[in-house]
């Protein structure tokens, strides 16, 4: 009689295994999307800082140039701080294409471009 009572229990185990597998696939997908967005944000921050610092050396508005470059690379300029000696510090954010509740929806990165400065890094310049 015991075999009859356990009939169908395999189906429950298969459904549970499929559910666990689905959660793992979705988590892996979210990690991949976050990694790609972080990479895109770092690249956009680097390019925006370099373009802005170059514009600053030419006498143009570095933050306007940095914002244009960030947008053209799929990012949004969050902050822009021109420094001394033609340096520029920027912070950008890139939206994640897939996001879940409780998980950040953007990747944020910052970059600095310009000559090395002992007052900014706390270390003497390299010789």
N, C-alpha and C positions, 0 to 999 in steps of 0.2 A: 504494500500500500504506500510506502514511503516514496517510491519513484513517481507515482501519480501526483503527489503533493508538490514535488519539485519541478514539475513540468512548466516551462516558460521562464524559469529563473535565468537561463542563459541569455534570453532576450534582454532582460534587465541589465545584465553585465555588459552586453554589447552596446546598449544605449549609453551606459555610464562611461565606457571606454571611448566611444565616439565623442561624448561631451568633453571629456578630459583632453582628448586629442585636438578638438576644436579650440579650446581655451589656449592650449600650447601654441597652436598655429597663429592665433590672433595675437598672442603676446610676442611671438617672434616677429610678426609683421610690424607691430608697433615699435619694437626695438630697431628694426631696419629703417622704418620711416623716420624715427628720431635721429638715428645716425646720419642719414642722408641730409636731413634738415640742418643738423649741426655742422656738417661739412660745408653745405651751401652757405650757412651763416658766417663761418670762419673765412671762406673765400670772399664773400661780399664785404666783410669788414676789412680784410686786408686790402682789397682793391679800392674801397672807398677811402681808406686812410691814405694810401699812396697817391691817389688822384687828388684828394683834397690838399695834401701837403705840397704836391706839385703846383697846384693852383695858387696856394698861398705864396709860394716863391715867385710866382708871376704877378702877384698883386691882386689876384681875383679872390672872390669869396670862397674860402675852402669848404665851408659847410654846405653851400649850395651845390658845389661840384660833388662832394661826398654823398649828398642825398640823391643826386641824379644817378651816380654810379651804383649806389646801393639798390635803388629801385630797378635799374636795368639788370641787376643780378638777382631779382626776386626777393629782395629784403627791404625792410623799412628802417630808416635811420632813427634810432632812439635818442642818441645824444651825440654832440659834436663839440669838442673843446680844443680850440687852437691853443698851442703852447708857445713858448719862446723858441727862438732859433728855427723857425719854419717847421715846427713839429705839430702834429695833429693827432688827437685821440678820438676815436669814434666807437660807438656801440650800435649794433644793428640787431634786428630780430627777423626771423624767417618763420612763417606759419608751417605747421605740420599738415600734410595732406590728409592724414587720418588721426583723429584724437579721441580719447575716451574720457568720460567724466573722472575727475580727480587726477588727470594726467596733464601736465603743462601742454598748451596748444601751440607754443612757439619755441624755437631754439634761439638763444641769444649768444652773441659773440662780440668781443671787442678787439680793437687793434690800435697800434700806435705807429706812426710813420714820422721819420725825421732823424736828425743827427742825434747821436748818443749824448746824453747830458748827465753830468754827475749829480746835479740837484734833483733830477727826476728819478734816477735809479738808486741813489744812495751809494753808488760805487764810482770810483774814478774811471774816466774813459780809458778804453784799451789803447795801448800804444803799439 
